[in-house]
Amino acid sequence: MISENCDIDEFVEAARNKDILEVIALAIDEATAAERIFYHTHRHTEKDRLCGEQYSRQLKQLINYLRFEIKPRRPKSRAYQLYMANWGGEDSCLPPSVCMPL
């Protein structure tokens, strides 16, 4: 995992200068690893499980912002703030074959 502490800020810092498609792939891998922490309850503490659940949720939100440029229900969420600060400019859309308007 990129962030052993389940910190979305740490993940974004590591992914900041990468291509958007690469960031999406990294976020998918990271969310999968975080969910494994959450679902493998016999190996980790309750804190680890909660960390994995929240972190994977934030990563999935970030993936949705990157893929679909959706408008969030909670525009004050940390994942949305990080998306806007790093990839949310007007030219942030993926290639037309990948970017799907809603």
C-alpha positions in Angstrom: 0.0 0.0 0.0 1.1 3.6 -0.7 -0.3 4.8 2.6 0.2 2.4 5.5 -1.6 4.9 7.7 -4.8 5.0 5.5 -4.2 8.6 4.8 -5.8 10.0 1.7 -3.4 13.0 1.8 -0.4 10.7 1.8 -1.8 8.8 -1.2 -2.5 12.1 -3.2 1.0 13.3 -2.4 2.5 10.1 -3.9 0.2 10.3 -7.0 0.2 14.1 -7.6 2.6 14.2 -10.6 1.3 11.1 -12.3 -0.9 10.8 -15.4 -4.6 10.7 -14.5 -5.1 7.1 -15.8 -2.1 6.0 -13.7 -3.6 7.7 -10.6 -6.9 5.9 -11.2 -5.1 2.5 -11.5 -3.1 3.3 -8.3 -6.3 4.3 -6.5 -8.0 1.1 -7.5 -5.1 -1.0 -6.2 -5.0 1.1 -3.0 -8.7 0.8 -2.4 -8.5 -3.0 -2.9 -5.7 -3.2 -0.4 -7.6 -1.1 2.1 -10.7 -3.3 1.7 -8.6 -6.4 2.3 -7.6 -4.9 5.7 -11.3 -4.2 6.4 -12.5 -7.7 5.4 -9.7 -9.7 7.0 -11.0 -9.0 10.5 -9.2 -11.8 12.2 -5.8 -10.3 11.3 -6.3 -6.7 12.4 -7.7 -4.6 15.2 -11.0 -2.7 15.1 -9.0 0.5 14.4 -7.4 -1.1 11.3 -10.8 -2.2 10.0 -12.3 1.2 10.4 -9.2 2.8 8.9 -9.5 0.5 5.9 -13.2 1.1 5.4 -12.9 4.9 5.5 -9.8 5.0 3.4 -11.3 2.8 0.7 -14.4 4.9 0.6 -12.3 8.1 0.1 -10.3 6.4 -2.6 -13.5 5.3 -4.4 -14.8 8.9 -4.2 -11.5 10.1 -5.7 -11.8 7.5 -8.5 -15.3 8.7 -9.3 -14.2 12.3 -9.5 -11.2 11.4 -11.7 -13.2 9.1 -14.0 -16.6 10.9 -14.3 -16.0 14.4 -12.9 -19.2 13.9 -10.8 -20.6 16.5 -8.5 -20.4 15.3 -4.9 -23.1 15.2 -2.4 -20.7 16.7 0.1 -18.5 19.2 -1.7 -16.6 19.7 1.6 -15.4 16.1 1.7 -11.6 15.7 1.9 -11.5 13.5 -1.2 -13.2 16.3 -3.2 -11.0 19.0 -1.9 -7.9 17.0 -2.9 -9.4 16.2 -6.3 -10.1 19.9 -7.0 -6.7 21.0 -5.7 -4.7 18.5 -7.8 -6.8 17.5 -10.8 -10.0 19.5 -10.9 -9.0 22.1 -13.5 -10.9 22.7 -16.7 -8.5 20.6 -18.6 -8.7 17.7 -16.2 -11.0 15.5 -18.3 -9.7 12.2 -19.5 -9.4 11.5 -23.3 -12.9 11.7 -24.9 -13.0 8.0 -25.3 -12.8 7.6 -21.5 -14.5 10.7 -20.1 -18.2 10.3 -19.9 -20.5 13.3 -19.4 -23.4 12.7 -17.0 
